[in-house]
Amino acid sequence: MKLVWFLNNLRASDNEALVRACEGRAPVCGLYCFDPLFFSDDRYGFPRTGTFRARFLLQSLHDLSRQLEALNIPLLIAHGDSAKFIPQLVAEHNISEIFLQREWTRDERQLIKRVGASPALQHVPLKPSYDQFLIHPDDLPFADIRDLPEVFTHFRKAVEKALPIRTPLPTPKPRPRDNLTSIRGNAQIPSLEELGLRPPIPDPRTAFPFSGGSSTGHERIQNYFWRSKNITRYKQTRNGLVGTEYSSKLSPWLANGSLSAREIYRELKDFERDVVANEDTYWLQFELLWRDYFKYISMKHGDRLFALGGIRNRQYEWDLDKEKLTAWIEGRTRYDFVNANMRELAATGWMSNRGRQNVASYWARELQQDWRAGAAWFESQLVDYDVHSNYGNWMYNSGVGNDPRDRRFDIERQATVYDPGRRYRELWLGDGT
Ligand SMILES: Cc1cc2nc3c(=O)[nH]c(=O)nc-3n(C[C@H](O)[C@H](O)[C@H](O)COP(=O)(O)OP(=O)(O)OC[C@H]3O[C@@H](n4cnc5c(N)ncnc54)[C@H](O)[C@@H]3O)c2cc1C
């Protein structure tokens, strides 16, 4: 039997690990493991996976389990140390190969290494494949990852010359019914309470009212691209702050892999062919390249992604004041614009890109507080947390990353430009405090 160990690739379509596992006639089984590594508290005392992302994850797993069921592939759900569970499973079910998405960031890399080091896996190869990119690493126009430019524009111009984007892989055909695995998929996807989390209180103000899973992801594409055609206004609206339509809101699906970047790109190209191609539609592609860029930056710089001096090894006077951290988290700072954004994040797990840049700049550049504490709070809260985008953007906004201009935001000015009528601040602060 072959095993697909699902990580942040929770989809049946355009999934190389699944496609490779389905070659031949051997039975295939899927696995998702709630590993304590990602479901414990971090060094600041924040749950690494907070309730908003956990809820989105559970919804994504329910959807994945249904998709796999249609392919006659059971999805096992495990709780506990992957490095204990997977070797047991291998031994009990005569698993011959394990397919998974290739990961390289610190925790993910160590986890996969620990699993692979088990004696039970001595003759059972782990077969990883890159599946999280828009542009596959083998198709980059750089001979070596060390040649990756430190400036996004240089990267973008180099890749845009050819834009070697692969066609999404089709969903595998259903497995033959006469050759099913002995494992029955257990529907034991836990509840939030079972994960030790309190379900979020519904907030009608949320800009992200969507639930998880590939199906809802594809629905969002249908709505944002084809029905409302809001994609044709994207570049003009993308700095918005209120509501579902100012940006695509695709990041949570991309983050846990229930949508692939290639699938979104293909829809975008279809839309441009059939409806319109303008600067706004191009801008979505531009932003997806930012997403790839931060992945490549993390690949190039390895664990420096989590170092205080960042990838530039910059020495600043950093502090970490608990009271300031609490005030920032609770939205009790001197800026109402920061406060509104931080309250939105705490209430919904969402914050706009404009908001993220401002609250990060305030925390790291103005207060000169350890940027990693801010990044950890985002990791805990964001429904779309993604290790590369989060730490890459945090470094960028903290002066230790890839910002060639080393910007620090004038927050009063930003509030005036982006929330001129105070609509956003009033939404989240009510009384305007
Ligand atoms: C401090 C900080 C932390 C961030 N943390 C995360 C994170 O954990 N996860 C995450 O997905 N994004 C993160 N971002 C990037 C960006 O804010 C979000 O991707 C975006 O707001 C998601 O909304 P959207 O899907 O509507 O984006 P859209 O504006 O519709 O963009 C489309 C897609 O392009 C990609 N994209 C857009 N902007 C960026 C960017 N600056 N960097 C990387 N990819 C981008 C995303 O995949 C996004 O879904 C962070 C930005 C900052 C400033």
The ligand as a Gaussian input file, in Angstrom:
#p B3LYP/6-31G(d) Opt

LIG

0 1
 C        3.368000      41.500000       8.176000
 C        2.700000      40.676000       7.105000
 C        2.414000      39.339000       7.334000
 C        1.822000      38.567000       6.325000
 N        1.542000      37.250000       6.585000
 C        1.001000      36.478000       5.600000
 C        0.731000      35.110000       5.825000
 O        1.007000      34.548000       6.889000
 N        0.148000      34.401000       4.811000
 C       -0.131000      34.972000       3.603000
 O       -0.656000      34.291000       2.719000
 N        0.146000      36.252000       3.364000
 C        0.696000      37.032000       4.318000
 N        0.944000      38.354000       4.069000
 C        0.785000      38.875000       2.703000
 C       -0.585000      39.515000       2.361000
 O       -0.946000      40.432000       3.354000
 C       -1.678000      38.476000       2.209000
 O       -1.254000      37.463000       1.319000
 C       -2.952000      39.096000       1.638000
 O       -3.381000      40.154000       2.442000
 C       -4.021000      38.021000       1.546000
 O       -5.212000      38.572000       1.081000
 P       -5.776000      38.182000      -0.357000
 O       -5.736000      36.710000      -0.547000
 O       -7.079000      38.846000      -0.504000
 O       -4.663000      38.829000      -1.269000
 P       -4.718000      39.446000      -2.733000
 O       -4.372000      40.876000      -2.603000
 O       -5.969000      39.097000      -3.430000
 O       -3.483000      38.727000      -3.453000
 C       -3.594000      37.467000      -4.117000
 C       -2.606000      36.491000      -3.540000
 O       -1.274000      36.949000      -3.741000
 C       -0.449000      36.590000      -2.641000
 N        0.073000      37.804000      -1.991000
 C       -0.464000      39.025000      -1.992000
 N        0.332000      39.883000      -1.316000
 C        1.376000      39.161000      -0.857000
 C        2.540000      39.458000      -0.100000
 N        2.802000      40.689000       0.346000
 N        3.389000      38.462000       0.197000
 C        3.159000      37.205000      -0.234000
 N        2.100000      36.863000      -0.964000
 C        1.213000      37.826000      -1.280000
 C       -1.338000      35.831000      -1.676000
 O       -1.184000      34.461000      -1.911000
 C       -2.736000      36.313000      -2.041000
 O       -3.746000      35.376000      -1.728000
 C        1.527000      39.154000       5.075000
 C        1.801000      40.507000       4.866000
 C        2.377000      41.261000       5.869000
 C        2.660000      42.720000       5.601000

